[in-house]
Amino acid sequence: AKWSQATHPNGWPNGAHFSPLVIATHAYKYKMWSDMTRASQGVEEVAETGAEGTLYNEVMMMKKPGFVSNVYKTGMVSTPDGDTSTKIMVQNMYSMVSLITMIAPSPDWFVGVDSYDLCGMDGWKEKVTMDLLPWDAGTENGQTYRLENKDTDPVDVIMRITPNSNSDIGAHANVTFATVTFTRGEMITTMTTARTTT
């Protein structure tokens, strides 16, 4: 099951969608976002509004010191049952991948991948499919699928939203919101909210 009114009925919003994905291939020392850390300005903007420009620039700045290999943007997933795909390149010391997209509309909720290594002990992984659960960026208050809430003061850390969360999303926080598939060969990354794309 993926994000739909049937699987996540509490407070179902009009215009539900996912923002454009920002994807980075990088070395193990780089973090786009991570559990129990504070969101960067770019991550905050993606989580709150879906605007990806600042985060894209933040990631690009990490290319010069050698922490990031490439950064990519996809189109918006305009419906909860839509999907998007793009080709990415991983190589040698840049075998990690991270990505983020806003659960929209919402205060500061998102799904993503934090520093997943596409190269294992036996070499490059042929195919990996991951179910994505919701995260809270810790930057804006709000319990419903709504934009324009008060800022969290002081700013909190990024945390996984759990069934104990006092929000519309909490009751079904352990139900998959999206699925991402990494496939070796053409290096196609597909994020789908309705099905696993091969």
Secondary structure, DSSP 4 states (H G I P E B T S, - for coil): --SSTTTS-TTPPTT-EEPPPEEEEE-TT--S--TTSPPPHHHHHHHHH---HHHHHHHHHTTTTTSEEEEEE---B-STT-EEEEE---BTTB-EEEEEEEEESSSSEEEEEEEEESEETTEE-SEEEEEE--EE-SSB--SSS-S--PBPSS----EE--TTSSSTTGGGTTS--EEEEEETTTTEEEEESSS---
